[in-house]
Amino acid sequence: MSQPPPKVLSFAASDPSGGAGIQADILTLASIGCHPLSVITAVTIQDTVGIENIMALDSEWITDQARIVLEDMPVDAFKIGLLGSVETVVAIAEIIADYPDIPVVLDPVLASGRGDPLANEQIITAIRDLLIPQTTIITPNSLEARRLILENEDELEIIDLKQSADRLLQIGCEYALITGTHENTGKVINTLYDTNGVIRSDEWQRLPGSYHGSGCTLSSAIAASLAHGLPIAESVYEAQDYTWHALKSGFRPGMGQYLPDRFFWASDENDLEEKKS
């Protein structure tokens, strides 16, 4: 029998469009050679345009989904995405507390690409108090990074990203990767911080169009790289490179945003040109 691939347990909502959420995590993890384990946190009504509604699952169902899998097999990394309720945050915090040696990648999904709110103040406070202190690396975009540390939304535009990273690290995570897609810069600049400052800053060509599930793809790719045993800085670079190529090869299946092609490496150049045409 062959050696089993690394296993990553993802906590995320279901996205029927296949662009984000647990579907994005599964595709990404499988593409990078991991075995994806999935715990559904919520069910959404959404397409490539935006989210119409969300129903959080009962926290006992979330706990039972995770516990039965964790009692059956060892896990190499956790990835946390959309949560849906304070009770869900509490349940996941209790679960990962029992596995302190497993790296945790937290993608704080606070809004959809269209701007649909996905986390209220109570959920944000619970994330801040219960999950961030247990997180190995948090991967907010610049808007999410500011939102996580501020109680007054009117201040979102005046907070420096270095200040945001410092505050997130003070709350308790080991590393913060703040992505710059929403910043007014020529290239997308993603910066990885720890308590000593900047570990690495990477610049990426801005791609045309708007993408659904890019944050899920990046955070899952980091989790996959950590599960394979790569150190944090290398994991972050490899995940960015994978995500950028997935976006570059993206396709528009509906009337809304483009979706990343998480299996871009399986397509030849002719296939890619046909998808873009």
C-alpha positions, -999 to 999 in steps of 0.1 A, spaced: 0 0 0 12 35 -8 18 62 19 -13 82 24 -11 119 14 -12 147 40 -46 153 54 -61 188 59 -94 193 78 -113 223 65 -141 241 84 -161 260 58 -195 267 43 -209 250 13 -210 271 -19 -233 256 -46 -215 275 -73 -183 256 -66 -163 288 -65 -156 294 -28 -161 277 5 -157 240 11 -158 233 -26 -128 256 -32 -109 241 -3 -115 205 -15 -104 214 -51 -73 233 -39 -62 207 -13 -66 178 -38 -47 198 -65 -17 202 -42 -16 166 -32 -35 165 0 -65 145 12 -92 170 20 -114 164 51 -144 187 53 -166 200 81 -196 220 68 -202 251 90 -231 266 70 -252 262 39 -254 292 15 -276 303 -13 -252 319 -37 -239 320 -73 -210 337 -90 -227 371 -85 -231 370 -48 -247 355 -17 -285 356 -12 -287 338 22 -268 317 47 -279 292 72 -255 282 99 -255 246 110 -261 236 146 -229 238 165 -233 202 177 -234 190 141 -201 208 135 -185 193 166 -197 158 157 -185 161 121 -150 171 133 -147 148 163 -156 116 144 -130 123 117 -103 133 142 -108 102 162 -104 81 130 -73 96 114 -44 120 121 -47 154 106 -17 175 94 -33 210 93 -66 228 100 -81 254 77 -109 277 89 -131 297 66 -167 311 68 -182 304 102 -218 316 103 -225 320 140 -209 327 174 -218 291 184 -198 278 155 -167 299 165 -170 285 201 -173 249 188 -143 251 165 -122 269 191 -129 240 215 -119 214 189 -86 229 178 -77 236 214 -74 198 218 -48 196 190 -23 224 198 4 209 177 -16 210 144 -11 242 124 -42 264 120 -48 286 89 -76 311 95 -92 328 66 -115 354 82 -143 356 57 -162 387 67 -179 396 34 -185 382 -1 -167 396 -31 -198 417 -39 -197 430 -3 -225 409 12 -218 409 50 -210 374 63 -200 382 99 -217 405 124 -200 422 154 -206 393 177 -189 368 153 -160 392 148 -155 396 185 -156 358 190 -131 353 162 -108 379 178 -112 364 213 -113 326 206 -97 318 173 -70 343 165 -50 333 197 -49 297 185 -40 306 149 -7 298 133 -13 321 103 -42 344 96 -48 355 59 -71 385 58 -72 409 28 -65 445 38 -102 453 44 -106 423 67 -74 430 86 -86 465 94 -120 453 103 -108 427 127 -90 452 149 -114 481 148 -148 487 165 -155 518 144 -159 511 107 -154 548 99 -117 543 107 -111 516 82 -94 538 56 -69 554 80 -53 524 96 -19 513 82 -16 477 73 15 473 95 -5 485 124 -32 460 116 -7 432 114 9 442 147 -25 442 164 -34 408 151 -1 394 163 -7 410 197 -40 392 199 -21 360 196 -16 345 161 19 336 151 19 350 116 -3 374 96 -4 374 58 -22 405 47 -31 405 10 -33 437 -10 -58 431 -38 -81 459 -24 -53 484 -21 -46 512 -46 -12 498 -58 1 490 -93 8 455 -83 -8 433 -57 15 433 -27 11 405 -1 31 408 31 38 382 58 45 395 93 55 380 126 62 398 159 97 408 146 82 426 116 81 417 79 92 382 69 85 386 32 67 409 8 57 396 -26 45 415 -56 21 400 -82 8 413 -115 -28 425 -112 -51 404 -132 -82 417 -150 -116 408 -138 -130 399 -104 -126 365 -88 -148 344 -66 -129 322 -41 -94 336 -44 -91 339 -6 -103 304 0 -78 292 -26 -48 310 -10 -56 299 26 -62 263 16 -29 263 -5 -10 275 26 -26 248 47 -17 222 20 19 234 19 22 233 57 7 198 57 35 188 33 60 200 59 72 233 42 82 261 66 59 291 69 77 315 46 81 289 18 45 278 23 32 313 19 52 319 -13 42 286 -29 6 292 -20 7 327 -36 23 313 -67 -3 286 -70 -32 310 -64 -19 335 -90 -17 309 -117 -51 295 -107 -65 330 -111 -46 337 -144 -62 305 -158 -96 313 -144 -129 310 -162 -163 327 -161 -190 299 -160 -219 322 -152 -230 359 -151 -208 369 -122 -172 366 -112 -144 345 -126 -136 313 -108 -100 301 -102 -89 270 -121 -74 250 -93 -62 224 -117 -46 248 -141 -16 226 -143 -37 199 -160 -46 222 -190 -23 229 -219 -19 264 -234 -45 258 -261 -71 249 -235 -63 281 -216 -66 303 -246 -100 287 -255 -113 294 -219 -103 331 -222 -118 336 -256 
